[in-house]
Amino acid sequence: MATNRVGFKKFLKDLKENEEVHLIIDSNILIAYFDEVHSDHEDAVEFLNQIDNKTKATFFTTVTTKSEFLDYHRKRFLTEGLIGLVREFKETIKISTKSKVKIQNTLTLRDNRLRKEEKKFSETQEFNSKANYFTDNEIKEIKRTFRARDVHDETGWLKICSVFLGKKLAGLERSLDEFCEYLTTRNKVQKENIFTVKEVDWKKATSISSETGMGYSDSMILNMALSTNIENIATLDFDVIYAGAVSASNKTILLPDHRISSFKQILKKLPSVNAELKRKS
């Protein structure tokens, strides 16, 4: 039975030298590409770099994806910085005892999460790389233990953000802006050559979300893809792969080869892509 899921290796094998390739990439691919400790970093780098080296590629994404990407790395940079405050920077950047204790306790929680993820990975080959970093709530709780500004020899939260977050996040945003192009009907060239609609109907994103229960931000990127003539969507996300089979069967969903088999049973009884296209026509 035909599906719309294709592994990275097969996609790369079928590419022709210097052909023009348009590819929509979701937040998970971008996050993995730019985060060296991400469990899928090597797969993402190899896949996108090979496309870029072999073809005339344009990588497309959305501003919603950019928001997810930057928020992930905000937590990454803050986590790395806060851990540094009780390790390599503990003698040079002074913080209160209350803040130190809170960071240490949160680090213990993070380490426990990592152990659970590592155990899950050994059983399912799925690893949530968000476990590497503090959660939003954990960062907020740590933030409450700091004064906003420096007081005597106690470093304030605003300084912490300036040292560990400001330049890094801004630099990463510039790298992302250079790496990919954002889909928008406001771009005249895109409107004439990429989009198949005059304006994106965002109510359709609600329908996509409702069909499979996927997160709304993911349904927005699928809806955007369905509003264009771009055939291929690269993702690491379970929900995008799942919903792609249900709500975007006329698109090709690209994913790591080792994950393809896990969807055979889950999506077994769905109609084939060809049958679905015939029904719609």
C-alpha positions as CSV (number, residue, x, y, z in Angstrom):
1,M,0.0,0.0,0.0
2,A,1.4,3.4,-1.0
3,T,2.1,6.0,1.6
4,N,3.3,9.6,1.6
5,R,6.2,8.8,4.0
6,V,9.7,8.8,2.5
7,G,13.0,8.2,4.4
8,F,15.8,10.7,4.3
9,K,18.2,8.3,2.5
10,K,15.8,7.5,-0.3
11,F,15.0,11.2,-0.8
12,L,18.7,12.0,-1.0
13,K,19.4,9.1,-3.4
14,D,16.7,10.3,-5.8
15,L,18.0,13.9,-6.0
16,K,19.7,15.1,-9.2
17,E,22.7,17.4,-9.3
18,N,21.8,21.1,-9.3
19,E,18.1,20.5,-9.5
20,E,15.9,23.1,-7.9
21,V,14.5,21.8,-4.6
22,H,11.9,23.5,-2.4
23,L,11.5,21.9,1.0
24,I,9.4,22.9,4.1
25,I,11.2,22.1,7.3
26,D,9.5,22.1,10.7
27,S,10.8,23.3,14.1
28,N,12.0,19.9,15.1
29,I,14.4,19.6,12.2
30,L,15.7,23.2,12.7
31,I,16.1,22.6,16.5
32,A,18.0,19.4,15.9
33,Y,20.2,21.0,13.2
34,F,21.3,23.9,15.5
35,D,21.5,22.0,18.8
36,E,24.7,19.8,18.9
37,V,23.5,17.7,21.8
38,H,20.1,16.9,20.3
39,S,19.5,13.2,19.7
40,D,18.7,13.8,16.0
41,H,21.5,16.4,15.4
42,E,23.6,14.2,13.1
43,D,20.6,13.0,11.1
44,A,19.4,16.6,10.6
45,V,22.8,18.0,9.7
46,E,23.6,15.2,7.2
47,F,20.2,15.4,5.6
48,L,20.0,19.2,5.1
49,N,23.7,19.6,4.2
50,Q,23.6,16.9,1.6
51,I,20.6,18.6,0.0
52,D,22.3,22.0,0.1
53,N,25.5,20.6,-1.4
54,K,23.9,18.6,-4.2
55,T,21.1,20.9,-5.3
56,K,19.9,24.4,-5.6
57,A,17.9,24.2,-2.5
58,T,15.6,26.7,-0.7
59,F,14.5,25.7,2.8
60,F,11.1,27.2,3.8
61,T,9.5,27.5,7.2
62,T,7.1,29.7,9.0
63,V,7.2,32.5,11.6
64,T,5.4,30.1,14.0
65,T,8.2,27.7,13.6
66,K,10.7,30.4,14.2
67,S,8.9,31.2,17.5
68,E,9.1,27.6,18.6
69,F,12.8,27.4,17.5
70,L,13.8,30.5,19.4
71,D,11.9,29.5,22.5
72,Y,13.6,26.1,22.6
73,H,17.0,27.7,22.4
74,R,16.0,30.4,25.0
75,K,15.5,27.5,27.5
76,R,18.7,25.9,26.2
77,F,20.9,28.9,26.7
78,L,19.4,29.8,30.1
79,T,19.8,26.2,31.3
80,E,23.4,26.1,30.2
81,G,24.1,29.4,31.9
82,L,22.3,28.7,35.1
83,I,24.1,25.3,35.5
84,G,27.4,27.2,34.8
85,L,26.6,29.5,37.8
86,V,27.0,26.5,40.2
87,R,29.9,25.0,38.3
88,E,32.5,26.8,36.1
89,F,31.4,30.3,36.9
90,K,30.7,29.9,40.6
91,E,33.8,31.9,41.6
92,T,33.5,34.7,39.1
93,I,29.7,35.3,39.0
94,K,28.4,35.7,42.5
95,I,24.8,34.7,43.3
96,S,22.8,34.2,46.5
97,T,22.8,31.0,48.4
98,K,19.0,30.8,47.8
99,S,19.6,30.9,44.0
100,K,22.4,28.3,44.2
101,V,20.2,25.9,46.1
102,K,17.3,26.3,43.7
103,I,19.5,25.7,40.7
104,Q,21.1,22.6,42.2
105,N,17.6,21.2,43.1
106,T,16.4,21.9,39.6
107,L,19.5,20.3,38.1
108,T,18.6,17.2,40.1
109,L,15.1,17.2,38.6
110,R,16.6,17.6,35.1
111,D,19.0,14.7,35.6
112,N,16.2,12.5,36.7
113,R,14.2,13.4,33.6
114,L,17.3,12.6,31.5
115,R,17.6,9.1,33.0
116,K,14.0,8.4,32.3
117,E,14.4,9.6,28.7
118,E,17.5,7.4,28.2
119,K,15.6,4.4,29.5
120,K,12.7,5.1,27.1
121,F,15.2,5.5,24.3
122,S,16.6,2.1,24.9
123,E,13.1,0.7,24.5
124,T,11.5,2.8,21.8
125,Q,14.4,4.7,20.0
126,E,12.6,7.9,20.8
127,F,14.3,10.6,22.9
128,N,12.8,13.9,23.8
129,S,15.7,16.3,23.7
130,K,13.7,18.9,25.7
131,A,14.7,16.8,28.7
132,N,18.2,18.3,28.4
133,Y,17.0,21.6,29.6
134,F,15.0,23.2,32.4
135,T,11.3,23.7,31.8
136,D,9.7,27.1,31.5
137,N,8.2,26.7,35.0
138,E,11.6,25.7,36.5
139,I,13.3,28.7,34.9
140,K,10.6,31.0,36.4
141,E,11.0,29.5,39.8
142,I,14.8,30.1,39.6
143,K,14.2,33.6,38.4
144,R,12.1,34.3,41.6
145,T,15.2,33.7,43.7
146,F,17.1,36.5,42.0
147,R,16.9,40.3,42.4
148,A,16.3,42.0,39.1
149,R,19.5,44.1,39.2
150,D,22.9,43.7,40.8
151,V,23.0,44.5,44.5
152,H,26.5,44.7,46.1
153,D,28.3,41.5,45.0
154,E,25.1,39.6,44.1
155,T,24.5,39.3,40.4
156,G,20.9,40.2,39.3
157,W,18.7,38.3,36.8
158,L,19.0,41.0,34.1
159,K,22.8,40.5,34.1
160,I,22.4,36.8,33.9
161,C,20.2,37.2,30.8
162,S,22.6,39.6,29.3
163,V,25.6,37.3,29.8
164,F,24.1,34.0,28.8
165,L,21.1,34.8,26.6
166,G,21.2,38.1,24.8
167,K,23.9,37.9,22.2
168,K,23.6,34.1,21.8
169,L,19.8,34.2,21.0
170,A,20.2,37.2,18.7
171,G,23.1,35.5,16.8
172,L,21.1,32.3,16.4
173,E,18.1,34.3,15.0
174,R,20.4,35.8,12.4
175,S,21.7,32.3,11.5
176,L,18.1,31.0,11.1
177,D,17.1,34.0,9.0
178,E,20.1,33.3,6.6
179,F,19.4,29.5,6.6
180,C,15.7,29.5,5.5
181,E,13.0,31.6,3.9
182,Y,9.7,32.4,5.7
183,L,6.5,31.5,3.9
184,T,4.1,34.5,3.6
185,T,1.6,35.7,1.1
186,R,3.0,39.2,1.7
187,N,6.1,38.2,-0.3
188,K,5.3,39.0,-3.9
189,V,7.7,36.4,-5.4
190,Q,6.3,33.7,-3.2
191,K,2.7,34.8,-3.9
192,E,3.3,34.4,-7.6
193,N,5.4,31.3,-7.6
194,I,4.8,29.3,-4.4
195,F,1.3,29.9,-3.1
196,T,-1.8,28.3,-4.6
197,V,-4.2,30.6,-2.7
198,K,-4.5,34.4,-2.4
199,E,-4.5,34.2,1.4
200,V,-4.0,31.4,3.8
201,D,-7.2,30.3,5.5
202,W,-6.2,29.8,9.1
203,K,-9.5,28.2,10.0
204,K,-8.3,25.2,8.1
205,A,-5.5,24.8,10.7
206,T,-8.3,24.3,13.3
207,S,-9.8,21.5,11.2
208,I,-6.4,19.8,10.8
209,S,-5.8,20.0,14.5
210,S,-9.3,18.6,15.2
211,E,-8.8,15.7,12.8
212,T,-5.9,14.0,14.7
213,G,-5.6,16.0,17.9
214,M,-2.2,17.5,16.9
215,G,-0.9,20.6,18.4
216,Y,-2.1,23.9,16.9
217,S,1.4,25.2,16.0
218,D,2.0,21.9,14.0
219,S,-1.3,22.2,12.3
220,M,-0.4,25.7,11.2
221,I,2.7,24.5,9.3
222,L,0.7,21.7,7.7
223,N,-2.0,24.2,6.7
224,M,0.7,26.5,5.3
225,A,2.2,23.7,3.3
226,L,-1.3,22.8,1.9
227,S,-1.6,26.4,0.7
228,T,1.6,26.1,-1.5
229,N,2.9,24.0,-4.4
230,I,5.8,22.7,-2.3
231,E,5.6,19.0,-2.3
232,N,8.0,17.9,0.5
233,I,7.8,18.5,4.2
234,A,10.8,17.4,6.4
235,T,10.0,16.6,10.0
236,L,11.0,14.7,13.1
237,D,7.7,15.2,14.8
238,F,5.3,12.2,15.4
239,D,2.2,14.4,15.1
240,V,3.3,16.0,11.8
241,I,4.0,12.5,10.3
242,Y,0.7,11.2,11.6
243,A,-1.4,14.1,10.5
244,G,0.5,14.3,7.2
245,A,-1.0,10.9,6.4
246,V,-4.5,12.0,7.3
247,S,-4.7,15.7,6.4
248,A,-2.0,16.2,3.8
249,S,-1.9,13.0,1.8
250,N,-1.0,14.9,-1.4
251,K,2.3,16.0,0.3
252,T,5.4,13.9,0.8
253,I,6.5,13.6,4.5
254,L,10.2,13.1,4.9
255,L,11.5,11.5,8.0
256,P,14.5,9.5,9.3
257,D,14.6,6.1,7.8
258,H,14.6,4.2,11.2
259,R,11.3,5.8,12.1
260,I,9.3,4.7,9.0
261,S,8.6,1.2,10.3
262,S,7.0,2.5,13.5
263,F,4.2,4.1,11.5
264,K,3.3,1.0,9.5
265,Q,1.1,-0.5,12.2
266,I,-0.2,2.8,13.5
267,L,-1.4,4.0,10.2
268,K,-2.1,0.6,8.6
269,K,-5.8,1.0,7.9
270,L,-5.6,4.4,6.3
271,P,-6.5,4.5,2.6
272,S,-3.5,4.7,0.3
273,V,-2.3,8.1,-0.9
274,N,-3.3,7.3,-4.5
275,A,-6.8,6.2,-3.4
276,E,-7.3,9.3,-1.4
277,L,-6.2,11.6,-4.3
278,K,-8.6,9.8,-6.6
279,R,-11.5,10.2,-4.1
280,K,-10.8,14.0,-3.8
281,S,-10.6,14.4,-7.6
